[in-house]
Amino acid sequence: MKKKKETISKIDTLFVKAQRKLETSNYSIKKMKDYLKKNGGDKKEIDEVISKLKKYLFLDEDEVIKNIISFADSKHYGYNKIISMLIQREIDPKKISKIEKDETRELRESKEMLKRLIKRYKNKNTANLKRNVFSALIRYGFDENIASLRTEEVYNSPQKEIDVLKLDYKKAISSFSRKLNGSSLKVKIRDSLLSKGYKLNDIRKVEENNNIWNGLKIS
């Protein structure tokens, strides 16, 4: 009788720990089993705790999937990101495989994500803006076709491009003027900005603005 009482006590303890963990995290059945094992549960005890969690709807993988998708929607993540998040939480692969990609959703969410990314990279020139946007869209779970489609929508107005160029020109002056001066400095800055995708004509326009040099003498 004493042995049974100790077993029940341990199961209750594990059950409470599992409940607390589920209050802050979405756990799959497999991940919860691993958690209970780390907390000293044997196979029989773990199975009993899992059974109780399912009975009282504390552990419902279908609910976890819904929560992850809802979270992804709020963040405007793509399908690939959703699948990745579910795999990380060790959700049953059979259930993951049943989640179909909704192309209409992908187009809608990628458009919303693009708005955020343009704000994030607002001080980039068009070339770097496109590169950053494409990489970010892939990182946030959209496939290459969607990422390419949205990247084609990215560009700075001519004036915006000049404004961003001025910022990068000033940064280049600050960086390269420590070791270079005169025409060597100008050539170095030009080469650096050309490598970033700026147009030579735009660079020359900025160079003609004497205020950009902040008192430096450039021949």
C-alpha positions as CSV (number, residue, x, y, z in Angstrom):
1,M,0.0,0.0,0.0
2,K,2.8,2.4,0.9
3,K,4.5,1.8,-2.5
4,K,1.3,2.6,-4.4
5,K,0.8,5.8,-2.4
6,E,4.4,7.0,-3.3
7,T,3.7,6.2,-7.0
8,I,0.5,8.2,-7.0
9,S,2.3,11.1,-5.3
10,K,5.0,11.1,-7.9
11,I,2.5,11.1,-10.7
12,D,0.6,14.0,-9.2
13,T,3.9,15.9,-8.9
14,L,4.7,15.3,-12.5
15,F,1.2,16.2,-13.5
16,V,1.4,19.6,-11.8
17,K,4.8,20.3,-13.3
18,A,3.4,19.4,-16.7
19,Q,0.5,21.8,-16.2
20,R,2.8,24.6,-15.2
21,K,5.0,24.1,-18.2
22,L,2.0,24.1,-20.5
23,E,0.9,27.4,-19.1
24,T,3.9,29.1,-20.7
25,S,4.8,26.8,-23.6
26,N,3.1,24.9,-26.4
27,Y,4.4,21.3,-26.0
28,S,3.8,18.4,-28.3
29,I,3.3,14.9,-26.8
30,K,6.8,13.9,-27.6
31,K,8.3,17.0,-26.2
32,M,6.3,16.6,-23.0
33,K,7.4,13.1,-22.6
34,D,11.0,14.2,-22.9
35,Y,10.3,16.9,-20.2
36,L,8.8,14.4,-17.8
37,K,11.7,12.0,-18.3
38,K,14.1,14.8,-17.4
39,N,12.1,15.3,-14.3
40,G,12.5,11.7,-13.2
41,G,9.5,10.0,-14.6
42,D,9.7,6.4,-15.8
43,K,7.8,5.1,-18.9
44,K,4.7,3.9,-16.9
45,E,4.5,7.2,-14.9
46,I,5.0,9.3,-18.1
47,D,2.3,7.4,-19.9
48,E,-0.1,7.9,-17.1
49,V,0.6,11.7,-16.9
50,I,0.2,12.0,-20.6
51,S,-3.1,10.2,-20.4
52,K,-4.3,12.6,-17.7
53,L,-3.2,15.6,-19.7
54,K,-5.1,14.4,-22.7
55,K,-8.2,13.6,-20.6
56,Y,-8.4,17.1,-19.2
57,L,-7.4,18.7,-22.6
58,F,-4.1,20.1,-21.3
59,L,-2.2,18.4,-24.0
60,D,-3.9,18.7,-27.4
61,E,-1.6,18.8,-30.4
62,D,-4.4,20.0,-32.7
63,E,-4.8,23.0,-30.4
64,V,-1.0,23.6,-30.4
65,I,-1.1,23.6,-34.2
66,K,-4.0,26.2,-34.2
67,N,-2.1,28.4,-31.7
68,I,1.1,28.3,-33.8
69,I,-0.8,29.1,-37.0
70,S,-2.6,31.9,-35.2
71,F,0.7,33.3,-33.9
72,A,2.2,33.1,-37.4
73,D,-0.8,35.0,-38.8
74,S,-0.2,37.8,-36.3
75,K,3.4,38.0,-37.4
76,H,2.7,37.6,-41.1
77,Y,4.9,34.5,-41.4
78,G,4.9,32.3,-44.4
79,Y,4.0,28.6,-44.7
80,N,7.6,27.4,-44.4
81,K,8.1,29.2,-41.1
82,I,4.9,27.6,-39.7
83,I,6.1,24.1,-40.7
84,S,9.5,24.9,-39.2
85,M,8.0,26.0,-35.9
86,L,5.8,22.9,-35.7
87,I,8.8,20.7,-36.3
88,Q,10.8,22.5,-33.6
89,R,8.0,21.7,-31.2
90,E,8.2,18.0,-32.3
91,I,4.5,17.9,-33.4
92,D,3.5,14.5,-34.9
93,P,4.9,14.6,-38.5
94,K,1.6,13.0,-39.8
95,K,-0.3,16.0,-38.5
96,I,2.2,18.4,-39.9
97,S,2.0,16.8,-43.4
98,K,-1.8,17.4,-43.5
99,I,-1.3,21.2,-43.3
100,E,-1.6,22.5,-46.8
101,K,-0.1,25.7,-48.2
102,D,-2.7,28.3,-49.0
103,E,-1.3,30.4,-51.9
104,T,-3.9,33.2,-51.3
105,R,-2.7,33.4,-47.7
106,E,0.9,33.5,-48.8
107,L,0.3,36.4,-51.2
108,R,-1.6,38.3,-48.5
109,E,0.8,37.8,-45.7
110,S,3.9,38.4,-47.8
111,K,2.4,41.8,-48.8
112,E,1.9,42.7,-45.1
113,M,5.4,41.5,-44.2
114,L,6.8,43.6,-47.1
115,K,5.4,46.8,-45.4
116,R,7.3,45.9,-42.2
117,L,10.5,45.2,-44.0
118,I,10.5,48.4,-46.0
119,K,10.2,50.3,-42.7
120,R,13.0,48.2,-41.2
121,Y,15.4,48.8,-44.1
122,K,14.3,52.4,-44.8
123,N,17.9,53.6,-44.8
124,K,19.1,51.2,-47.5
125,N,19.6,52.1,-51.2
126,T,17.4,50.2,-53.7
127,A,20.0,47.5,-54.4
128,N,20.5,46.6,-50.8
129,L,16.9,47.1,-50.0
130,K,16.0,44.4,-52.5
131,R,18.7,42.1,-51.2
132,N,17.6,42.5,-47.6
133,V,13.9,42.2,-48.4
134,F,14.4,39.0,-50.4
135,S,16.5,37.4,-47.7
136,A,14.1,38.3,-44.9
137,L,11.1,37.0,-46.8
138,I,12.9,33.6,-47.2
139,R,13.8,33.7,-43.6
140,Y,10.2,34.4,-42.6
141,G,8.9,31.3,-44.4
142,F,8.0,32.4,-48.0
143,D,9.2,30.5,-51.0
144,E,11.5,32.0,-53.6
145,N,8.7,32.7,-56.1
146,I,6.8,34.8,-53.6
147,A,10.0,36.5,-52.3
148,S,11.0,37.4,-55.9
149,L,7.5,38.7,-56.6
150,R,7.5,41.0,-53.6
151,T,11.2,42.1,-54.2
152,E,10.2,43.4,-57.6
153,E,7.9,45.8,-55.9
154,V,10.8,47.4,-53.9
155,Y,12.4,50.6,-55.0
156,N,13.3,54.0,-53.8
157,S,12.2,57.2,-55.5
158,P,15.0,59.2,-57.1
159,Q,15.0,61.7,-54.2
160,K,14.9,58.9,-51.6
161,E,17.9,57.2,-53.3
162,I,19.9,60.5,-53.1
163,D,18.9,61.0,-49.4
164,V,20.1,57.5,-48.5
165,L,23.2,58.0,-50.6
166,K,24.1,61.1,-48.6
167,L,23.9,59.1,-45.4
168,D,26.2,56.4,-46.8
169,Y,28.6,59.0,-48.2
170,K,29.0,60.6,-44.8
171,K,29.6,57.2,-43.2
172,A,32.2,56.5,-45.9
173,I,33.9,59.8,-45.2
174,S,34.1,59.1,-41.5
175,S,35.5,55.7,-42.1
176,F,38.0,56.3,-44.9
177,S,39.3,59.8,-44.0
178,R,41.3,58.4,-41.1
179,K,43.8,56.9,-43.6
180,L,43.1,58.7,-46.9
181,N,42.7,62.3,-48.1
182,G,42.3,64.3,-51.3
183,S,41.5,62.5,-54.5
184,S,42.5,59.1,-53.0
185,L,39.7,59.5,-50.5
186,K,37.2,60.4,-53.2
187,V,38.1,57.4,-55.3
188,K,37.9,55.1,-52.4
189,I,34.4,56.4,-51.4
190,R,33.2,56.1,-55.0
191,D,34.4,52.5,-55.3
192,S,32.8,51.6,-52.0
193,L,29.4,53.2,-53.0
194,L,29.5,51.7,-56.5
195,S,29.9,48.2,-54.9
196,K,26.8,48.8,-52.9
197,G,24.7,49.4,-56.0
198,Y,24.7,53.2,-56.2
199,K,24.8,54.9,-59.7
200,L,27.8,56.9,-60.6
201,N,25.7,59.9,-61.7
202,D,24.0,60.0,-58.2
203,I,27.4,59.8,-56.5
204,R,28.7,62.7,-58.5
205,K,25.6,64.8,-57.6
206,V,26.3,64.2,-53.9
207,E,30.0,65.0,-54.3
208,E,29.1,68.4,-55.8
209,N,27.4,69.3,-52.5
210,N,30.2,71.0,-50.6
211,N,28.3,70.5,-47.3
212,I,28.9,66.8,-47.6
213,W,32.6,67.2,-46.8
214,N,32.3,69.0,-43.5
215,G,35.3,71.2,-44.1
216,L,37.6,68.5,-45.6
217,K,39.6,69.7,-48.6
218,I,39.2,67.4,-51.6
219,S,41.0,68.2,-54.8
